[in-house]
Amino acid sequence: MFEPPVQRLIDELARLPGVGQKSAQRLAFHLLNAEEADARRLADAIIDMRAQVRLCSRCFNVTADEECSICLDMRRDPSIVCVVERAQDIPVIERTQEFRGRYHVLGGAISPIAGIGPEVLRMKELVARVDGEGIKEVIVATNPTVEGDTTAMYLARLLGPLGVLVTRPASGLPVGGDIDYADEITLGRAITGRREI
Amino acid sequence: MFEPPVQRLIDELARLPGVGQKSAQRLAFHLLNAEEADARRLADAIIDMRAQVRLCSRCFNVTADEECSICLDMRRDPSIVCVVERAQDIPVIERTQEFRGRYHVLGGAISPIAGIGPEVLRMKELVARVDGEGIKEVIVATNPTVEGDTTAMYLARLLGPLGVLVTRPASGLPVGGDIDYADEITLGRAITGRREI
């Protein structure tokens, strides 16, 4: 429908998650009308990222080196590991400044519906780390969803026999939230997990 | 926050219209986890599009040549021109198969709020075409918005003295729509623009 080079770009953009045919058109025409340098910077950023970034050989975080900056940081506590579903969860936890251990990126969560079993996640690698790195606590920070909870349960059963403490961040009311607006499952968990003040 | 090559890609993606920080992260990590070839095809599509596409010297449609395929099509009627805000509106009108003239891409619509006056739109070029190409009718297919209507009015006043017929597509009820659900402005225009059956 469009000139071939434009249509080709629309098709490529429409393959991105959450980008439909219409947004792909809008983005393509934005890139067509943008400064040449702006369009080129985006293309270069894609190429450079793929060329320069790989996965940390220890924790599978993204890194430009053999190991990521967190694993290489000697001030961090190697005996406590926070398990996350995806590398993009790490900066979110880092921002809290509440965690000074290392990470382990599973690559997802167990989901029978999506056909994701424990064998496609990086569980073996985690067990090897618990065995080899003197890890004392594993915080399972998978999402508070059915899949994330299932994965946490699975990990607790997998790692428990190894003598490591397996914990999970508390579920409860968001700070600054309103009890009126809390959904019943979250409120229920907040009550179950109540703490003495 | 992320590794520099990833952060750079997130920043570039977040500059795109309608892409926030969060979607930019999601897209960047999608491109990180995608097949190398898929990521490269997107980058290449951006570069190729910029290298191969330019604006038609006559109507400012996108084209891979000096003039676009519509302007070059000898079967089309050069005496009737459809004015659109953007090149991406052209395939939409083409799909109707109701128009067999040429186009003129204004590059936007008059919007005092956005600081877009007639001088930044391709009005001079349109006047020159009306003067030089024996154009008899100009259909102003700008969007049925305040800006599009203002632009249409402006063009009518600009082109009227040149002896050319200036028309505008009808506003009214969408075909297949329900009068119950029509907003009052659209329904009002549909009644004002009623036709004998």
Interface residues (C-beta under 8 A of the other chain):
Chain A: M1 F2 E3 P4 P5 V6 R8 L9 D11 E12 L13 R15 L16 P17 G18 V19 S23 Q25 R26 L27 A28 F29 H30 L31 L32 E36 D38 A39 R40 R41 L42 A43 D44 A45 I46 I47 D48 M49 R50 A51 Q52 V53 V62 T63 A64 C68 S69 R86 A87 Q88 P91 E94 R95
Chain B: M1 F2 E3 P4 P5 V6 R8 L9 D11 E12 L13 R15 L16 P17 G18 V19 S23 Q25 R26 L27 A28 F29 H30 L31 L32 E36 D38 A39 R40 R41 L42 A43 D44 A45 I46 I47 D48 M49 R50 A51 Q52 V53 V62 T63 A64 C68 S69 R86 A87 Q88 P91 E94 R95
